[in-house]
Amino acid sequence: MKRIGYSLACLTGLAALAFTATVASAAPAANSAVINERIFNDCSGSTLVTNDSYPASISISDDANDDCTGFANLHNWRFSENDADPAIFANADLFRFSAELVIDGPGQCEAGLQISPWWSQNVEGRLNVRTTDGEIALFGGVLPFYNFSANYGIFYQKGQTIRIELNYTPNSNTEQDPATLECKLTYGGNLYTSGVLPFSNFNPAEHPIYGSYGIMEQAQAGGHIQCLWFPGVNQEVNATWTNIEYHPDAKPTPTEPSTWGRIKTMYR
């Protein structure tokens, strides 16, 4: 039998081949959006007007009576693959999305983008722009926390355009190699970034079904407006998302480890 020698370069190449991830399916192929109205509905008599012209624009306007005493009305929109149902995202999906947001009207609200976990698909997980004090921050659900206002000293002013973006990278969804999220803002002609923020969520009770160290299984993504009611004043508020971009990218699948013995048998 002919003996085959293994050079260091050859073995190194074989090792890389054995442990390199392969490319599999991508995140949802969203081609439309759906609007969910009155998730919170503390002022049920308000006048709500919505328009879905995805991806060019989505607008939500809510006008409460000046004597409305409720806390808030919450509405959102979600990416969809069929113009009827919210798209469902997996923990290992790789995707990014962005939009230009304008909030106007005499009323007050919080609005922005969302990646919401399975246990709070309509409410939690926000890149949030708040008009009461101009704060811009990332928080809620399983998302890592970051405050742009605290770190950069920037505050949103109603009527202005702010471009907001979320970039999710799953990596291995493990403690050693967690998923990451980068948030970007373009405001006042300047670009701001949160940097790459790692996920740290792990719950042994949830992990077998929903995964961990990432957005988890059955997440949803899109935008939100939470209208805040202050009695005695004009409470009309409008949020408009324009130039909405969504990019699903291919994701790596877990690598199947190979032993040196198995590698050698491939070359005998």
N, C-alpha and C positions, 0 to 999 in steps of 0.2 A: 504494500500500500504506500502511495506517495505521501510523504509527510509535508504538511503545509506549515510554514513559519508565519508568525504574526508579528508584524512590526508595531512599534508604539503608535505610529500615525494611523495604521490600519485599525488597531484596537480602539483608539480614541474616536475614530470615525464611526465604528460599529456601535460604540456606546452612545454616541450622539443620535444615531439612527434609532436605536432601541428606545430612547427616552424622549424623543421629540414628539410634541403633541401634533395631532392631525386636525384638519379643519372639518367641521360638521355644519349643521343647519344654523340659520341666523335667527335673530330676534323676530317678533311678529312683523309681517309685511304690511304695516299700517298704510291705508290709502284713503282714509276718511276720519271723521270724528263724530262723537255723540255727546250731547249736552244733557247733564243730569240736573234737574231743577229742584230747589227747595229741600235740600238735604237737611239743613237747619231751616226752620220756617217760623221763626218767632214773630214775624210780622206777616201773617197770611194774607192780609188785605193789600199788600204792596202791588205795584204794577211792574210786572217782569216782562222784559222784551229781550229775546235772544236772536242771534243770527249766526248760522254756520255756513261759511263759505270757504271751508278748509281746502287747501292750505293757505289761501290768500289772507283770510281773516276769520276770526271768531269774536263775536262781541256779546256781552251780557250786561244789561242795564236793569237796575232795580230802583224803584222810586216808592219809598214808604211815606205814609202820612206823617205830618210833622208831630202828631201826637202818639205815634207808635212807641210803645214802651218795651218791646221785646229786646233781647240781646243782639241777635244776628240772624241773617238769612245767608245760607251757604249754597252756592251753585258751583258745578264744575264741568269740565269737558274732558273727554278721554279719547285717546287714539283708538281707532277701530279698523278692522280688516273687512268689514261688511256693511258699514254705514248704519249699523243697528246695535251692535253689542260692543262693549269695551274690549280691547285687545288685552290678552293675558300674557304677562312677562314671566320668564323663568329666572331663577337665581343665577344661572350660568349664561344668560343672554348678554350680548355686547351691543350697546346702542348709545346714541346721543341725540338730543333734540334741543331746539332753541326757538325763540320767538321775540319779536319786538312788542313790548307791552306799553300801553298808555292807560293811565287811570285819570279820569276827570269827573267833573260834577261837583256840586257843593257838599255832598255827603262824604262819609269816611268809610274806608274798607281796607282789607288785606287781599292781595291778589298775587299771582305768580305761576310757578310751575310745580308739579308734583310727581313724585314716585311713591306710591302708597302701598303699604304691605297688605298681605292677605287678610289680616284681622281688622283692617280699617281702610278698605279700598276707596272710600269716598272722602275721607277727612284728613288723615295723618300724612306726614312726609312732605314738607313744603320748602321750596325756595321762595321766600315770602317777602313781598314789598308792602309796607304798611304806611298808610297816608297820615295817620294821627301824629306820628313823630318822624316819619321818613325812614324808619329802620329797614334794612335789607339783611335778611339772615336765612340760614339753612337750618332746619330743625324738624323734629317730630318723626314718628314711626320708627324705622330702624336706621334713618339717615344719620350720618355723622354731623355734629354741630359745627357751624361756622357763622360768624357775624361780620359781614362786610362793613357795616357802619362802625363797629368798634375797632376793626383792624385798619380800615382805610380812612375813616372819618367822612364817609359819603352818606348822604341822606336824600331820599327821593322827594321830588317836588311834583305835585299833581300837574297834569297836562304835558309833562315831558316824556320823551321816549327813552326807554331803557331796554337794551337787548340782554336777555337772560338765557343761559345755556346750562344743560346738565349732561355730563359725560360719564357713563357707567362702564367700568371694566371689571369683569368677574374674577379674572386671574384664576386661582384654584379654589376659591371660596373656603379656605382653611385658615386656621389661626396663624400658621406660618406664612401663608400667601393669600391674605384676604382680598376681597373685592375692594375697589376704590371708586371714589366719586370726585370729579373735579367740576366746580361751578365757575362759570365765567360771566362777567358783566361787562357791557359796553355802555358807558354813561358819561355824558358831558364830553364826548370825544376821547375818553380814556378807557383802556382795557384793564379790568381787575380780575384776578383769579384767586380762588381759595387754595390753590395748590392741590396736590393729590391727597385726598382724605381717605384713610382706611376704615372699613367697617369692622366693628368689634362685637356684633350681636351674636350670641350663642345661647340657646336654651335647649337643654337635652330633651325636654318633652316635645319641642317643636321640630328639632333637627331631623329625626328620621323621615318626616313627611315634607317639611317645608325648607329644609336646608338651613344654612347659617353663614355668617361672615359675608353678607351681601343683602340684596333686596328681598330674598327668599322667593319661594314659588308662589304663583298666583298674584303677583303684583300688578298694579295698573299705573299708567302714566298719562299725564296731560297737564291741565291748568285748573286754577280755582279762583273764585272771588268770594270773600266772606264780607258781606255788607254789615256794617256796625251802626246800630240805631241809637241816636241821641235825640230824645224828644224835644220839641219846641223849635227845631230848625229844619231847613230844607234838607232832606235826606237822600236826594237822588244821587246815585253813583254809577259810573260806567267803567267797564274794563274792556279793552280791545287788544287782542293778540293778532299781529300781522306778520307776514313773511315767515310762517311756521315751517320749520325744517325738521325732518325726522330721518335719521340714518341708521338703519339696522345693519350691523356688520357681522361677518362670520365669527363664530366663537370656537375656542379650542375644546376638544374633548379630553377627558382624563386619559393619560398615557397608560398603556398596559405594560408593567415592568417585565423585562426579559432577563433571564439569568445568563451568565457568561457561557454556561454549557449549551443553552439554547442558541445563542449567537453563533457558537463554533459549529454547531450542526448544520447551520445554513451554508457553511463554506467548506464542508468536507467533500 
